[in-house]
């Protein structure tokens, strides 16, 4: 099968397409014929340095997949060949989603949202599960709460806006001015241009902050939280502020595979409450180009690789 692999750590140019052996599903595993694979910032980090994960014998990149079940291993009862599925298998261990086929534990996948294409579905798993696990599982966002989403037009951000809105929250997003109309269409109640306004001067009494930027941004976010507020930071454990007031909570969260979360996300998509924004679709063979675009840091929504 065709797969994009890393032959040495470095820039986007180290991504190369190779013929490799097609994997076979083992106990409780599913072989998926990949139609599309999502591209995420964590892909850039692992490609550049090999950090964060345990690599296999041939380093292969990517986690987000949407495709069709090709075969099932012993013990799998929830899927059959021909089923359309999506998911984020094995994260943070190597999955190798930039490929024609992927093997995944059955419960790292879920039925693909019926109203989405494979390209749209591939844009969801890692980013939407991050948003869901941060806002719902970790922060416990409730109706009527005020939620501030930083980098609200990005991959995790634009899905977080929609998930928080679906929970009945009042949603505030930070983004450059050119992205404000999109965020309002996605459900944001307020939008702050971070280039011209300090968000802490424009908003307060916030219940939950979702911070995908870290550093000083996380520290500044503490100042807008009301008593009982929750700060969820995503970049890394070192981005949790050192001095957190006792009346608020600050945690770092790392996404993990989640069958039930994928089902909840699919249900939101199927009822029209969650729509992934796909800015760019690139063929699998041009994965390096997708990384070049993504590392510019100006993507609205997601970049997706077309595989099949």
SULJOMO-V901676 format. One record per backbone hydrogen bond with DSSP energy under -1.0 kcal/mol. NH is the residue of the N-H (numbers start at 1). CO is the residue of the C=O. Records with the same first field share a line. If there is no record, write none. Layout:
NH->CO, CO
//
This chain:
3->18
4->98
5->16
6->59
7->14
10->47
14->11
15->12
16->5
18->3
20->1
28->74
29->26
30->104
31->71
32->102
33->68
34->100
35->66
36->66
37->305
39->303
43->40
45->41
46->42
47->43
48->44
49->45
50->46
61->4
65->87
66->36
67->85
68->33
69->83
70->31
71->31
73->29
76->73
82->69
83->80
85->67
86->110
87->65
93->90
94->54
97->62
98->61
99->97
100->2
102->32
104->30
106->28
108->105
109->106
110->86
112->84
116->113
121->117
122->118
124->121
128->124
129->125
130->126
131->127
132->128
133->129
134->130
135->131
136->132
137->132
138->133
139->134
141->135
144->168
145->142
147->170
148->208
149->172
150->210
152->174
154->151
158->154
160->156
161->157
162->158
163->159
164->160
165->161
166->162
167->163
168->165
169->164
170->145
172->147
173->190
174->149
175->192
179->176
180->177
183->179
184->180
185->181
186->182
188->183
189->171
190->171
192->173
194->192
196->193
197->193
201->198
202->199
203->199
206->224
207->146
208->146
209->230
210->148
211->232
217->214
219->215
220->216
221->217
222->218
223->220
224->221
225->222
226->206
228->247
229->226
230->207
231->249
232->209
233->251
234->211
239->236
240->237
248->245
249->229
251->231
253->233
262->258
263->259
264->260
265->261
266->262
267->263
268->264
269->265
270->266
271->267
272->269
273->268
279->302
280->302
282->304
284->306
286->283
287->284
290->286
291->287
292->288
293->289
294->290
295->291
296->293
297->294
301->153
302->277
304->280
305->37
306->282
307->35
308->35
//
